[in-house]
Each structure stands twice: as structure tokens, then as C-alpha cells.
Amino acid sequence: MGKEDYGNSLDRRVFLGASTATLLGLPGISLAQQQRPSEPDMGSEPATRAPSQAIADFVTGFDLKSAPPIVIERARIAFVDTVGVMLAGSRSSPTDIVCDIIKLEGSAPVATVVGRPLRTSPQLAALANGVAGHAMDFDLNTATQSVTGVIPAILPVAETTGATPSEMLAAFIVAAEIAARLFRAAPQGWRNTSWHGTGTIGTTAAAIASARLMKLPAEKIPDVVGITASMAGGLNVNFGTMTKPLHSGRAAQQGVLAAMLGARGFTASQSALEGRGGYFERFVQKWTLEPFADLGSRYDLAEMGYRLKAYPSGGLGHTAIDAALELRELVALDDIARIDVAITNFAARRLTDKYPQTEESAKFSGPILLPTRSCTAPRCLPPSRRRLCTTRPCAVWRARCHSPPMPNMPTWSRILPQK
């Protein structure tokens, strides 16, 4: 952190020792701190409620003591994994650029940027944290990586509101559960669209976590949801560029902003999710509101969970890397004439068979990922164009690997929703 006095910054020893984070902070940014959350009407039938109302009741009524132990444990692991990945990504080129811009803003130094001797506003700290957490593509994988920006938003909000570790865990859990509902409302729709879930679903998830930490009352939550419906975005065409981690940074930043606006009475449509011209119609066209009916009674963190990434690269290529590593132990390299890597059309739209031109594109390049992971330490940092493996085994792998899309291959979305 350097010699400068940056106030109440993150003590990572306490974080790791408690399997979560504790942030001691300055006075809160929420206007709603003096208000107690309203209790949800547990007697009402969830299926009859609008999704924004079901979300509001869950966010304000959730009690960490009622969560299954596995949900709490997975939330703790998510914090440790995410902060570790953020620390590694905090020195990446995308984070360098974002932090340069943040310094130019000259905002009030009240929140810590993870891994940097830099303090700024909660929104800008969330932006930098979110970019750092996704820069290496090493962050945990849920359906569409929809919670990538949640913990980057939680950290600065918790720091400035004085939230406890338990409150931070609760904020992550409610955000993850709502992100899962947004995805389950249209799983095939999200998979067939060009929108990136980190920016579309993730913006709402980050706002929900922020609203929980700011202790917004239930009547303000639908406005927060509605605000994020207009903020959400991010296109898959930017995979393999610095803009992909920007999706996470913007989700975290805009999530904090939406919660702060909602706390101060900023309004939005109460039917922004399901209404005509709304969120679901814009992004997926066909959807169901059924998943919102079991908020609080079913936990997707328990039933589906998430996948911790084994390699710092696009997750859709990981099963191929696993297969290549196993093949390496079974067959001599000189006995292999050709390797066909069967991938789905869904994966083919996100991975590339082109030789990478940048470090970012290398994380999604078939000609680099399989040879490099198979011939070197598979869990090493992402290969860059300037540091590619030049050994003979890598050269042979590159020449013999082919990745034709398989039109009839299932997407496995029902069996492995996090893939």
C-alpha cells in the first residue's frame, strides 16, 4: 500500500482468516441507514407477485441464519476466490488504464481499490475492482458469469457503510440468488443471445447486493431493479478484448450507482423486468417468471453452485484442456496425426480458431490454449502474444489441433448450467 495513509483499507489477513472480508469504514453513503428494512409478507403467494416485489421482499427479509450451511460456505469461498483473482488482476493492463482514468477524476478518497495504493469513490472503486476481477478470466463461473461484478461492488460499499462480514455474506447470497433467477427465467434465451450475462444480469445483481448493504427498505428495491434494467448491457463480440472485463467493472459501478439513486428516491418502472419494452423483452424475448416464486425456499447456490476455474482463460475451453491433459498421459505425441476438438455452436461463437494478436485474445484462442496448457504448467498465467510457448511439443499440438463446431452437439445447459 506504500507509506501514504489511506485510512481504513482492507485487512486481507482478517479477510482470509475469517474466510470472508471485513472492512472498517467511513460514514455510510446510504441515506437509508437509519431505516430498518420492512418485513416481507410471508403469507402472500409468491407466484402472484411481480418479480420486482418478490425480489424486494427477499432482499429485505433474508436472514443469514436461515440459509443452508452449504450456501454460507460457498459464499465464503466465493469471497476468498474473487479477492485472490482481483489481486492478481489488479496489475493487468486493463486495470492500469482504468486506474489512470480514476486518478484523473479526482473523486473523494473514501473507498479502497483492491491491490492498489489508491482510494476513490465507491462507484469508481467498484469499477476498478470489477475490471481487475475479470481481467484474467480466472473468476468463478456461474451461468453466464453473472455474479462477476457483485463482490467488486460489495467491497467499497461495505467499506463506506461499515458493514460486518455477515452482512457482506448476506449481500452476496441475495445477489447470487436473484442472478440465478434472472438466468433461469430464460436459460436458452441467454445462451442464444449476443448479450454478455456479466453485464446484463450482473448489473442488477451488483445493485441488489449494494441495496442490501445500504439497508434500503422494500419499497425502494423495485426502483433499483428498474434503474438497472436501463443500465444493463455488454456484447459477446468483445470477448478477447479489454472490453470484456469492462463489462464486469461497469456492472459493479452501475450497481452501486443504481442503489445510491434508489436510496435517494430516484424512480423507475415497477415492471421494468417483465413489462412491454422491458428487460426480458429486450434481451431474451421469451421468458418465464416461475423462478421468482421460489425465492427464499430454494437456493441455487446449494443446488447449482458455481465452478472455480482451473485455468485463467475462457471457461468454454476448459473441458477441452482437461481432455488434452488426459490424452497427454495416454498417447505419445508422435503417434497423434490429428486432434479434433468438438465444441458446440454456443462455444464456437465465443472461442476462436484464430492465432491471437493480444494477451486478451489468447485467452479465447484454440490454437494457443490447448497447446500451451498441454505442454506447460496448465494453471499458469494467461499466455501473451509475446510469451508464447515455442517448444516442439507446442508446435506439434498447434499443427494437429482442429476445432470444428458440431451443430448437433447439445449445449448441456440443463446438466451443467455453469458451463
Secondary structure by P-SEA (a helix, b strand, c coil): ccccccccccaaaaaaaacbbbbbbcccccccccccccccccccccccccaaaaaaaaaaacccccccaaaaaaaaaaaaaaaaaaaaacccaaaaaaaaaaaaaccccccccccccccccaaaaaaaaaaaacccccccccccccccaaaaaaaaaaaaacccaaaaaaaaaaaaaaaaaaaaccaaaaaacccccccaaaaaaaaaaaaaaacccccaaaaaaaaaaaaccccccccccaaaaaaaaaaaaaaaaaaaaaaaccccccccccccccccccccccccccccccccccccccccccccccccccccaaaaaaaaaaaaacccccccccccccccaaaaacccccccccaaaaaaccccaaaaaacccccccccccccccccaaaaaaaacbbbbbbccccccccccccc
